[in-house]
Amino acid sequence: MVIGQTGSYRWDYSERSDILNVHRIGALNAGSAESEDFTLDFDDAGHLIGVEILNARAFLHAHGITDTLTDIESLELIVREARGQAIPYLKLTFHDHVEHLLPIPMTVAV
């Protein structure tokens, strides 16, 4: 298992189960939404505070990323509004300092 922390986010990745968890430190989960391999967690104000990604390697490979998840240097969640929808993104940087912004295939309320 790989565990890391960047700023206000903490993450862990299990190579054996291929699950990546990212959560804002200190935020309390008040509810979740699931779709396929993704679970989004929200606080009591409805803000996105975390994501769990099953089959994480396949998610990265679908975006052309071949780095291993054990090489993550930093991770955070970002929500951007586009065309009336709020789209969550996973922003990650690997040890080579290349930054990737990956859309999570779910929308959230704004």
N, CA, C and O of each residue as an XYZ file, in Angstrom:
440
protein
N       0.834     -1.173      0.000
C       0.000      0.000      0.000
C       0.885      1.244      0.000
O       1.903      1.297      0.690
N       0.490      2.223     -0.768
C       1.193      3.495     -0.834
C       0.292      4.550     -0.205
O      -0.890      4.643     -0.537
N       0.851      5.345      0.702
C       0.099      6.405      1.357
C       0.845      7.714      1.148
O       2.069      7.766      1.267
N       0.098      8.775      0.835
C       0.726     10.064      0.631
C      -0.163     11.195      1.096
O      -1.340     11.009      1.402
N       0.436     12.377      1.139
C      -0.303     13.569      1.538
C       0.278     14.773      0.813
O       1.495     14.929      0.718
N      -0.612     15.628      0.301
C      -0.215     16.865     -0.347
C      -1.172     17.948      0.112
O      -2.382     17.822     -0.072
N      -0.647     19.009      0.705
C      -1.512     20.102      1.127
C      -2.651     19.600      1.984
O      -2.424     19.042      3.057
N      -3.874     19.793      1.522
C      -5.046     19.395      2.306
C      -5.623     18.045      1.880
O      -6.731     17.700      2.291
N      -4.898     17.276      1.069
C      -5.392     15.972      0.619
C      -4.466     14.848      1.050
O      -3.243     14.985      1.087
N      -5.100     13.738      1.371
C      -4.384     12.511      1.715
C      -4.877     11.430      0.763
O      -6.058     11.398      0.418
N      -3.993     10.556      0.342
C      -4.407      9.476     -0.549
C      -3.731      8.173     -0.149
O      -2.696      8.150      0.515
N      -4.360      7.097     -0.581
C      -3.740      5.790     -0.437
C      -4.097      4.969     -1.669
O      -5.173      5.110     -2.250
N      -3.175      4.122     -2.041
C      -3.350      3.259     -3.202
C      -2.914      1.858     -2.846
O      -1.818      1.647     -2.328
N      -3.781      0.900     -3.126
C      -3.481     -0.507     -2.903
C      -3.220     -1.164     -4.260
O      -4.116     -1.262     -5.099
N      -1.991     -1.605     -4.457
C      -1.668     -2.303     -5.711
C      -2.443     -3.608     -5.824
O      -2.866     -3.989     -6.915
N      -2.627     -4.284     -4.714
C      -3.295     -5.584     -4.731
C      -4.753     -5.466     -5.175
O      -5.211     -6.256     -6.001
N      -5.479     -4.497     -4.641
C      -6.883     -4.336     -5.023
C      -7.073     -3.306     -6.127
O      -8.172     -3.183     -6.668
N      -6.013     -2.556     -6.475
C      -6.042     -1.524     -7.520
C      -7.117     -0.470     -7.226
O      -7.898     -0.095     -8.101
N      -7.136     -0.001     -5.964
C      -8.081      1.025     -5.537
C      -7.306      2.247     -5.062
O      -6.387      2.145     -4.250
N      -7.701      3.414     -5.590
C      -7.120      4.689     -5.193
C      -8.164      5.477     -4.418
O      -9.279      5.675     -4.901
N      -7.808      5.931     -3.212
C      -8.665      6.771     -2.384
C      -8.001      8.119     -2.197
O      -6.815      8.189     -1.873
N      -8.756      9.195     -2.398
C      -8.268     10.554     -2.189
C      -9.304     11.281     -1.338
O     -10.487     11.292     -1.678
N      -8.865     11.891     -0.225
C      -9.805     12.606      0.639
C      -9.175     13.860      1.224
O      -7.981     13.900      1.519
N     -10.010     14.884      1.385
C      -9.565     16.114      2.032
C      -9.381     15.818      3.519
O     -10.260     15.244      4.163
N      -8.250     16.209      4.045
C      -7.912     15.958      5.438
C      -8.881     16.716      6.348
O      -9.131     17.906      6.156
N      -9.418     16.009      7.334
C     -10.288     16.617      8.317
C     -11.736     16.781      7.897
O     -12.567     17.163      8.721
N     -12.064     16.507      6.647
C     -13.446     16.642      6.175
C     -14.243     15.400      6.561
O     -13.751     14.274      6.480
N     -15.482     15.630      6.981
C     -16.339     14.520      7.384
C     -17.308     14.162      6.267
O     -17.959     15.034      5.692
N     -17.395     12.883      5.971
C     -18.269     12.393      4.911
C     -19.719     12.385      5.387
O     -20.047     11.763      6.397
N     -20.595     13.094      4.637
C     -22.018     13.130      4.970
C     -22.855     12.382      3.942
O     -24.054     12.188      4.142
N     -22.234     11.961      2.845
C     -22.966     11.231      1.820
C     -22.070     10.910      0.641
O     -21.008     11.508      0.466
N     -22.516      9.954     -0.167
C     -21.724      9.499     -1.309
C     -22.605      9.271     -2.523
O     -23.815      9.077     -2.406
N     -21.975      9.300     -3.694
C     -22.645      8.970     -4.947
C     -21.731      8.018     -5.705
O     -20.520      8.230     -5.768
N     -22.315      6.961     -6.283
C     -21.523      5.955     -6.987
C     -21.940      5.861     -8.442
O     -23.112      6.019     -8.786
N     -20.953      5.600     -9.286
C     -21.195      5.334    -10.700
C     -20.034      4.491    -11.210
O     -18.886      4.936    -11.223
N     -20.344      3.288    -11.624
C     -19.348      2.341    -12.128
C     -18.181      2.210    -11.150
O     -18.377      1.753    -10.024
N     -16.980      2.599    -11.552
C     -15.788      2.423    -10.716
C     -15.490      3.613     -9.807
O     -14.410      3.673     -9.219
N     -16.414      4.555     -9.677
C     -16.151      5.791     -8.949
C     -17.165      6.012     -7.830
O     -18.365      5.810     -8.014
N     -16.670      6.428     -6.676
C     -17.520      6.852     -5.570
C     -17.046      8.229     -5.136
O     -15.884      8.404     -4.767
N     -17.945      9.209     -5.180
C     -17.634     10.565     -4.739
C     -18.211     10.754     -3.347
O     -19.336     10.334     -3.075
N     -17.451     11.381     -2.470
C     -17.891     11.664     -1.104
C     -18.083     13.167     -0.937
O     -17.326     13.969     -1.483
N     -19.121     13.537     -0.164
C     -19.481     14.941      0.032
C     -19.603     15.244      1.519
O     -19.942     14.371      2.317
N     -19.320     16.502      1.885
C     -19.539     16.924      3.265
C     -20.989     17.369      3.430
O     -21.762     17.297      2.475
N     -21.367     17.823      4.608
C     -22.762     18.179      4.858
C     -23.212     19.427      4.114
O     -24.412     19.691      4.042
N     -22.280     20.204      3.556
C     -22.625     21.373      2.736
C     -22.702     21.002      1.256
O     -22.999     21.855      0.419
N     -22.435     19.726      0.927
C     -22.503     19.273     -0.456
C     -21.228     19.461     -1.258
O     -21.231     19.280     -2.475
N     -20.132     19.825     -0.588
C     -18.852     19.993     -1.278
C     -18.163     18.646     -1.456
O     -18.212     17.786     -0.576
N     -17.526     18.481     -2.597
C     -16.779     17.254     -2.872
C     -15.565     17.188     -1.948
O     -14.751     18.111     -1.908
N     -15.453     16.093     -1.211
C     -14.327     15.948     -0.272
C     -13.482     14.711     -0.550
O     -12.411     14.550      0.036
N     -13.951     13.830     -1.443
C     -13.166     12.630     -1.678
C     -13.654     11.823     -2.859
O     -14.769     12.006     -3.349
N     -12.792     10.926     -3.304
C     -13.135     10.014     -4.388
C     -12.436      8.684     -4.153
O     -11.296      8.635     -3.692
N     -13.141      7.611     -4.479
C     -12.556      6.272     -4.498
C     -12.652      5.782     -5.937
O     -13.719      5.841     -6.549
N     -11.538      5.300     -6.474
C     -11.506      4.818     -7.847
C     -11.102      3.356     -7.852
O      -9.981      3.005     -7.484
N     -12.033      2.505     -8.275
C     -11.728      1.087     -8.476
C     -11.065      0.946     -9.840
O     -11.307      1.765    -10.727
N     -10.243     -0.061    -10.022
C      -9.527     -0.269    -11.291
C      -8.775      0.998    -11.697
O      -8.871      1.462    -12.834
N      -8.036      1.537    -10.751
C      -7.344      2.815    -10.934
C      -6.332      2.791    -12.076
O      -6.196      3.782    -12.794
N      -5.626      1.687    -12.255
C      -4.644      1.610    -13.358
C      -5.332      1.766    -14.705
O      -4.822      2.463    -15.582
N      -6.473      1.131    -14.879
C      -7.212      1.241    -16.144
C      -7.689      2.674    -16.373
O      -7.688      3.153    -17.506
N      -8.100      3.365    -15.295
C      -8.522      4.764    -15.402
C      -7.366      5.624    -15.912
O      -7.562      6.448    -16.806
N      -6.170      5.448    -15.361
C      -5.016      6.214    -15.822
C      -4.645      5.840    -17.249
O      -4.378      6.719    -18.069
N      -4.624      4.554    -17.553
C      -4.260      4.109    -18.905
C      -5.243      4.634    -19.943
O      -4.846      4.918    -21.073
N      -6.519      4.770    -19.585
C      -7.510      5.322    -20.519
C      -7.202      6.775    -20.864
O      -7.674      7.288    -21.878
N      -6.408      7.443    -20.017
C      -6.003      8.826    -20.270
C      -4.555      8.913    -20.760
O      -3.952      9.987    -20.764
N      -4.013      7.775    -21.170
C      -2.675      7.757    -21.743
C      -1.548      7.840    -20.731
O      -0.412      8.144    -21.095
N      -1.843      7.576    -19.468
C      -0.822      7.661    -18.428
C      -0.328      6.257    -18.111
O      -1.101      5.375    -17.738
N       0.975      6.072    -18.267
C       1.554      4.756    -18.033
C       2.381      4.709    -16.747
O       2.909      3.654    -16.394
N       2.501      5.847    -16.039
C       3.203      5.865    -14.760
C       2.474      4.949    -13.785
O       1.265      4.741    -13.897
N       3.206      4.416    -12.847
C       2.548      3.586    -11.840
C       2.035      4.477    -10.714
O       2.613      5.525    -10.425
N       0.961      4.057    -10.094
C       0.357      4.841     -9.029
C       1.234      4.901     -7.788
O       0.983      5.715     -6.898
N       2.241      4.071     -7.711
C       3.165      4.150     -6.584
C       4.146      5.313     -6.756
O       4.890      5.635     -5.830
N       4.152      5.946     -7.939
C       5.048      7.074     -8.214
C       4.367      8.433     -8.085
O       4.904      9.436     -8.555
N       3.198      8.482     -7.458
C       2.489      9.748     -7.293
C       3.254     10.652     -6.333
O       3.675     10.230     -5.257
N       3.423     11.899     -6.746
C       4.070     12.890     -5.891
C       3.036     13.759     -5.193
O       3.180     14.068     -4.010
N       1.985     14.159     -5.922
C       0.927     14.953     -5.302
C      -0.400     14.654     -5.980
O      -0.455     14.245     -7.140
N      -1.474     14.871     -5.216
C      -2.824     14.577     -5.672
C      -3.792     15.556     -5.032
O      -3.629     15.913     -3.865
N      -4.803     15.998     -5.781
C      -5.877     16.798     -5.200
C      -7.113     16.704     -6.076
O      -7.037     16.288     -7.232
N      -8.240     17.089     -5.525
C      -9.501     17.117     -6.262
C      -9.836     18.553     -6.606
O      -9.653     19.461     -5.795
N     -10.327     18.749     -7.812
C     -10.729     20.069     -8.295
C     -12.108     19.925     -8.915
O     -12.394     18.926     -9.575
N     -12.958     20.912     -8.708
C     -14.266     20.930     -9.354
C     -14.324     22.181    -10.220
O     -14.087     23.291     -9.746
N     -14.645     21.985    -11.499
C     -14.755     23.102    -12.441
C     -16.152     23.121    -13.041
O     -16.737     22.078    -13.336
N     -16.670     24.323    -13.214
C     -17.983     24.466    -13.833
C     -17.819     24.642    -15.334
O     -16.966     25.398    -15.799
N     -18.655     23.926    -16.082
C     -18.644     24.017    -17.540
C     -20.049     23.723    -18.053
O     -20.623     22.679    -17.744
N     -20.585     24.625    -18.818
C     -21.912     24.459    -19.427
C     -22.984     24.080    -18.400
O     -23.801     23.190    -18.636
N     -22.965     24.769    -17.261
C     -23.983     24.545    -16.251
C     -23.799     23.304    -15.403
O     -24.672     22.972    -14.601
N     -22.695     22.618    -15.560
C     -22.426     21.423    -14.768
C     -21.116     21.603    -14.016
O     -20.225     22.324    -14.467
N     -21.006     20.955    -12.886
C     -19.760     20.945    -12.126
C     -19.087     19.590    -12.365
O     -19.649     18.537    -12.062
N     -17.889     19.642    -12.907
C     -17.168     18.422    -13.271
C     -15.975     18.250    -12.332
O     -15.127     19.137    -12.231
N     -15.910     17.101    -11.641
C     -14.757     16.856    -10.763
C     -13.558     16.354    -11.569
O     -13.705     15.604    -12.535
N     -12.386     16.782    -11.153
C     -11.135     16.365    -11.775
C     -10.183     15.861    -10.706
O     -10.203     16.319     -9.563
N      -9.364     14.924    -11.095
C      -8.280     14.445    -10.260
C      -7.007     15.059    -10.832
O      -6.632     14.781    -11.971
N      -6.354     15.887    -10.043
C      -5.099     16.522    -10.471
C      -3.969     15.761     -9.812
O      -3.848     15.748     -8.587
N      -3.134     15.119    -10.637
C      -2.027     14.378    -10.067
C      -0.716     14.693    -10.738
O      -0.653     15.014    -11.925
N       0.327     14.592     -9.946
C       1.687     14.817    -10.406
C       2.506     13.615     -9.987
O       2.415     13.142     -8.855
N       3.309     13.130    -10.924
C       4.179     11.999    -10.639
C       5.585     12.501    -10.343
O       5.857     13.698    -10.445
N       6.469     11.593     -9.980
C       7.832     11.965     -9.607
C       8.589     12.666    -10.733
O       9.587     13.341    -10.478
N       8.127     12.514    -11.972
C       8.777     13.208    -13.089
C       8.293     14.650    -13.208
O       8.699     15.360    -14.128
N       7.428     15.093    -12.292
C       6.880     16.454    -12.198
C       5.924     16.806    -13.329
O       5.618     17.980    -13.539
N       5.454     15.810    -14.053
C       4.448     16.050    -15.088
C       3.083     16.018    -14.414
O       2.740     15.066    -13.712
N       2.307     17.086    -14.642
C       0.988     17.215    -14.025
C      -0.090     16.749    -14.992
O      -0.027     17.033    -16.188
N      -1.083     16.030    -14.467
C      -2.198     15.530    -15.259
C      -3.495     15.980    -14.594
O      -3.615     15.951    -13.369
N      -4.459     16.394    -15.402
C      -5.775     16.769    -14.907
C      -6.782     15.839    -15.571
O      -7.077     15.978    -16.758
N      -7.304     14.896    -14.806
C      -8.163     13.847    -15.346
C      -9.604     14.055    -14.921
O      -9.880     14.131    -13.724
N     -10.531     14.148    -15.864
C     -11.933     14.298    -15.489
C     -12.487     12.985    -14.930
O     -12.245     11.907    -15.473
N     -13.224     13.103    -13.848
C     -13.909     11.951    -13.270
C     -15.279     11.909    -13.930
O     -15.997     12.909    -13.918
N     -15.654     10.779    -14.502
C     -16.873     10.736    -15.333
C     -18.186     10.776    -14.539
O     -19.025      9.881    -14.638
N     -18.332     11.850    -13.748
C     -19.562     12.113    -13.005
C     -19.689     13.623    -12.913
O     -18.688     14.334    -12.996
N     -20.891     14.115    -12.744
C     -21.071     15.536    -12.499
C     -21.616     15.714    -11.088
O     -22.250     14.814    -10.538
N     -21.363     16.883    -10.511
C     -21.834     17.171     -9.169
C     -22.653     18.460     -9.192
O     -22.504     19.279    -10.099
N     -23.500     18.633     -8.212
C     -24.328     19.834     -8.118
C     -23.464     21.017     -7.699
O     -22.476     20.864     -6.981
N     -23.862     22.204     -8.166
C     -23.147     23.421     -7.764
C     -24.024     24.280     -6.894
O     -23.600     25.349     -6.454
